[in-house]
């Protein structure tokens, strides 16, 4: 009988016969603790997360916690870890159940433009961009990372507000000036010397056609899109 075709070489079964390992052949199976170069692999260790203590604390205190005011107050310090309870027991204070591992700090690289504290931060209506206003008068647009920075005021920005449709934005400064912006254009549509004191708050009307502002000078003002200053209250 003529010999049949030779079987294809299988690296995984090298040194193996039909009935097991060939006599004198070494097993080709690599040790899982060693990589291809022969170096020992460092096992990946996962930090254990044991919720037993928190659950037991909730079960012990539940009969005595008639309202959320009866629960122990959690302070932002590591010594209060032992008082943590599961998220289901902290519906009145969900921030205490926020895992800090998943939070990201946003570092503004240009320290020359961002001198001093950041006084105000506001999400746009879509929730995709975050705008911050600082003491140096700069506005920073953050979308994961800072994507745009411009000099909005020559004084500290104290308040900021988006319109309901997300097309316009108001900023108020410490020197009493209000600026009206069209989306993220770095040039203001107009600005108003609305107050003698610091602008403390700005807000759009439900129709977005008008806006109001308040100030430390005990005066409230109303304005419109065209930059006309309206009633004074």
N, C-alpha and C positions, 0 to 999 in steps of 0.2 A: 504494500500500500504506500503510495507516495506521501511524503510528509506534508501536513497542512501548513497554513500560514502561521508564522510566529506571532504570539500575542503581543499587543502593544505594551510598551514599558510603563509601569505604574510606579512612580516614585514613592507613593504612600505605602505600597505593598512590596517594596524592594526587600529581598532577603526572605520573602515568605513563599512557602510552597502551598500546594493544595490543601495539605493537612496541617498547616501551621508553620512556624519558623523553620527555615532550613537549618540543617545541622551546622553548627559553627558560625552561623550568621548572627550579627548583632541587630537588635531591634532598632529600626530607624525612627521610632517615635521620640520627638524632642521633649525634654522636660519643660513643663509649662512655666517653671520659675526661671528659665534661661531663655534669652533672646537668640536671634540667629547668629550673633557674634560670639556667643558663649558667655556673655555677661549676665549676672544675676539681675532679674527684674525686681524692682521695688513694688511690692503689692500696694494697690490703691486702697487706702483705708477711708471709709466713710464715717463721718462723725455720727455717733449714735444719737437718736432723738427719742427719748423716752417720755411720753406724756403722762405716765402713771402718777407722778407727784402732783401735777396740775389737776388731773381728774379727781384724785382723792381729796385735794383741797376743796374743790367745788362740791363734792359730795358731803364733806364734813360741814361746810358752811351754808349749804343750800337751805337747811331747815331754819336757819337764823337770819337769812337774807330775804326779808320781805320785799324790799325795793333795792335799787342799785345804790342808794345812799348808804346801805348797811355794809356794803363790800369794802374791803380795805383799799385805800388809795395807793395806787402804784406811782412811785416817784421815778424820774429818769436816772436811776442809779443801780449799779450792779447788786447792791445789797438787798434790792427788792425782787430779785429773781425768784426767790422762794415763795413769794406771794402771787405769782402769776397763775392765772386760771385759763382754761380753754377759751377760744374765741366766742363760743356760744354763750359764755357767761359774761362777756364784755360787749354786748351789743350797744350799750350806752356810750362806750368809749372804744371804738374800733381801732384807734391808732395804737393802743397798747398791744394789739395782736399783729401789728405790721412787722414782717420779718426784715430786719435791717440788712440782711445779706443781699436782698434783691434791690436795694436802693442804690442809686448812683449819684454821686456828687458831681455837679457841673462846675468845672474850673474855667474861669474866664482868663484866657492867656494874657490878654493885653492889660497888664496891671497899670500902665500909664493912663489908660482911659477909664479905668474902674477904680480910681482912688476913693477911699471912703466907703461907707456902708451902702447897701442896696435898700431903699426905703419901700419900694412897691414892686409887686410882681402880679401879672395878670395873664390868664389863658385866653387865647382867642376863642370865639364861639365854636370852632370846629374841634378844639381840644388838641390840635396838632402842634401849635407853637406857643411858647411861653415868652412873654416880654418882661423885662426888668428895667426899672428906672433907678439910677444911683444918685448919690450926692454930687457927683461930678457933672451931672446933666446928660449923661449918655444913656441911650436906649439900646439894649441888647436883645436881639431876637434869637431864641434858642429852640432848635428842633433836634433834640438829641445832643447836639453840640452847637455852640454859638455860630450862627450863619451870617449875621449881619449886625453891624454896630454903627451908630451915627450919633452926632452931637445934636440932641433935641433942644436942650435949654442951656443957657449959660449959668444956671443956678440949679440947686437940688430939685429933683423931681419928687413930688410928694404924693401924687395920686395919678391914676391911670384908669381909663374905662373904654371898653369896646362897645360899638353899636350892636344892636340886636342882629343885624344882617351880616356883621363881620366886615363891612366895607370901610368903616371909619373908626377913628380912635381919638380920644381926648387925653391930653396930659396937662397937669397943673403943677406949677413950680412954686418954690418958696418966695419968689419975688412978686407973686400975684399974677403972672402971665399964664394964660391958657392957650394951648396950641391944638389945632384941628388937623388931623392927618388923614389922608386917603390911603387906606390899606397900609402897606409897608414902605410907602414912598418916603425917602429921607428928606424931602422938602415939604414943609408944612403948607397946607392949603391956605391957612390964614392963622393969625395969632391975635389975641385980645389982651389988652392991659385991663383985666376985669376987676382986680382987687388991689387994695393998698397993702394987705397983709398976705400971709401964706395961704395958698389954695389948699383946703383940707379935703375936698371931695368934689367929684364931677360925675354927672349921670346923664344918660340919654333919655328922651321921652320914648314911650312905647312905639311911636311912629318913626323914630330916629330923625325926625325933621328938626327937633329942637333939643337943647341941652340946658342943664342948670349947673350951678357951681356954688360952693360955700367957702367961706374964708374965716380967718381969725379976726378980720375987721368987722365981724358981726353983720355981714352983708351977704345976701344971696342974689345971684344974677341969673338971668335967662338969656340964651342966645340961639341963633339959627345957623343953618349951613352956610349962608352967604357972609357970615362974619358980622352981622348986625347985632349990636348989643341991645338986648330987650329990657324987660322990666327989672327993677331993682327992688329987693324986698328986705 
